[in-house]
Amino acid sequence: MSDPYASRTPVHEQVADGLGTVRVLPLDPEADAGVIHRWVSEDRAAFWGMTGLTERQVADTYAHMETLPSHHAFLVVRDAEPVAVLQTYEPEADRVGECYEVRPGDIGVHLLLAPAGPGGGQPGWTSRLVAVIAAYVLLVLDRRRIVVDPDVANEKAVARFLKQGFTPGPVVVLPEVDLPDVYLPEKKAQLAFLDREILFPA
């Protein structure tokens, strides 16, 4: 099977038990828009906030993100198969920073998993993938703590993070963002935090 991502230099590459080789690649808005559009158009991705966008609008959204020094998007690839979109951001440059006390070394993360394949999800697969992503965010980027802000109604995501070792924080209301290049409606979110020492004890 040819690897359409072979020409991209990963920011992180890791061989993980039960997963194979996982690479975190800088997202290419034009090349990756088709894959992401398929994922975000599914009902299960409603909380990602891009349902109803065209493929062109998806590409434009990530092209805009490329211009921001504080926000970054990545395509996570297992062997030659895309398995997730990872977004990282500086909390103080994001609306979540208005809702909790940001600490030095904090980094925000959004994660959208690809739909399960024909055989369905494998037990423990998501946990292993999240562990690889956490290794990139906490060790490679040398951060102290991850913050996530899933919608309170997204019970599946909240449960997944807590199972991974995240500590629940407060429920907050993220304010509406209405700018020329981006619109985000108000969101009631469950904050959760993962300290580096939990996954990677010194």
ZAMARGU-4260 file (C-alpha; in steps of 0.2 Angstrom, whole numbers, plus 5000, padded with zeros to 4 digits):
<rodrens>
0) 5000/5000/5000 | 5008/5017/4995 | 5009/5030/5008 | 5001/5047/5002 | 5009/5055/5018
5) 5027/5049/5015 | 5033/5066/5009 | 5028/5075/5025 | 5040/5077/5039 | 5031/5071/5055
10) 5033/5082/5071 | 5032/5066/5081 | 5033/5048/5076 | 5031/5033/5088 | 5029/5014/5087
15) 5015/5010/5099 | 5010/4992/5104 | 4994/4987/5096 | 4994/5002/5084 | 5009/5001/5073
20) 5018/5017/5068 | 5009/5033/5072 | 5015/5049/5065 | 5009/5067/5069 | 5010/5077/5053
25) 5007/5096/5050 | 4989/5097/5043 | 4989/5102/5024 | 4972/5112/5022 | 4970/5108/5004
30) 4976/5090/5004 | 4967/5085/5020 | 4951/5094/5018 | 4942/5079/5009 | 4946/5067/5023
35) 4942/5079/5037 | 4926/5085/5028 | 4920/5067/5027 | 4923/5065/5046 | 4915/5081/5052
40) 4899/5078/5041 | 4894/5063/5051 | 4882/5065/5065 | 4894/5058/5078 | 4906/5073/5075
45) 4892/5086/5078 | 4902/5093/5094 | 4917/5097/5082 | 4906/5111/5076 | 4909/5109/5057
50) 4894/5100/5052 | 4886/5107/5037 | 4902/5115/5031 | 4907/5112/5013 | 4924/5104/5009
55) 4930/5122/5003 | 4925/5129/5020 | 4934/5116/5029 | 4950/5119/5019 | 4948/5138/5022
60) 4945/5136/5041 | 4962/5126/5042 | 4971/5138/5031 | 4965/5152/5042 | 4972/5142/5057
65) 4989/5141/5049 | 4990/5160/5050 | 4988/5160/5069 | 5005/5158/5079 | 4995/5151/5094
70) 4984/5138/5086 | 4991/5123/5076 | 4982/5108/5067 | 4989/5091/5064 | 4984/5075/5055
75) 4987/5059/5065 | 4992/5045/5053 | 4993/5026/5058 | 5004/5018/5046 | 4997/5026/5030
80) 4979/5028/5037 | 4973/5045/5044 | 4965/5041/5061 | 4963/5058/5070 | 4964/5077/5069
85) 4974/5085/5083 | 4973/5104/5086 | 4984/5112/5099 | 4983/5130/5106 | 4989/5142/5119
90) 4975/5144/5131 | 4978/5162/5135 | 4976/5166/5116 | 4959/5156/5116 | 4942/5159/5124
95) 4945/5145/5136 | 4958/5156/5144 | 4944/5168/5150 | 4936/5153/5160 | 4950/5146/5171
100) 4967/5152/5178 | 4980/5148/5165 | 4996/5141/5172 | 5013/5142/5164 | 5016/5126/5153
105) 4997/5123/5150 | 4992/5118/5132 | 4975/5116/5125 | 4970/5101/5114 | 4955/5097/5103
110) 4955/5079/5096 | 4943/5072/5083 | 4945/5053/5080 | 4941/5045/5063 | 4926/5034/5062
115) 4929/5016/5067 | 4933/5005/5052 | 4922/4991/5046 | 4926/4979/5060 | 4922/4993/5073
120) 4933/5000/5086 | 4946/4989/5095 | 4946/4989/5114 | 4959/5000/5121 | 4964/5007/5104
125) 4958/5025/5108 | 4968/5025/5124 | 4984/5020/5116 | 4982/5033/5102 | 4978/5047/5115
130) 4994/5041/5125 | 5004/5044/5109 | 4997/5061/5106 | 5000/5065/5125 | 5018/5060/5122
135) 5020/5073/5108 | 5011/5087/5117 | 5019/5084/5134 | 5036/5078/5131 | 5040/5084/5113
140) 5033/5101/5116 | 5039/5101/5134 | 5022/5106/5142 | 5017/5103/5160 | 4998/5101/5158
145) 4985/5098/5145 | 4968/5106/5146 | 4953/5100/5136 | 4935/5108/5135 | 4923/5095/5128
150) 4904/5101/5127 | 4896/5095/5143 | 4883/5086/5132 | 4897/5076/5124 | 4897/5063/5137
155) 4907/5050/5127 | 4922/5062/5125 | 4921/5068/5144 | 4921/5049/5149 | 4935/5045/5137
160) 4946/5059/5145 | 4942/5055/5163 | 4947/5036/5159 | 4963/5042/5152 | 4968/5050/5168
165) 4962/5068/5166 | 4955/5077/5182 | 4938/5085/5180 | 4938/5104/5182 | 4924/5116/5182
170) 4909/5117/5170 | 4911/5134/5161 | 4902/5144/5148 | 4914/5148/5134 | 4909/5165/5126
175) 4904/5167/5108 | 4917/5172/5096 | 4911/5182/5081 | 4926/5188/5070 | 4927/5190/5051
180) 4937/5174/5049 | 4929/5163/5063 | 4912/5161/5072 | 4911/5150/5087 | 4894/5149/5096
185) 4893/5150/5115 | 4898/5133/5123 | 4895/5125/5140 | 4910/5115/5142 | 4917/5102/5155
190) 4935/5107/5158 | 4947/5093/5162 | 4966/5093/5165 | 4980/5081/5163 | 4997/5084/5172
195) 5012/5077/5164 | 5017/5067/5180 | 5002/5057/5178 | 5007/5049/5162 | 5025/5052/5163
200) 5032/5051/5181 | 5049/5058/5182
</rodrens>
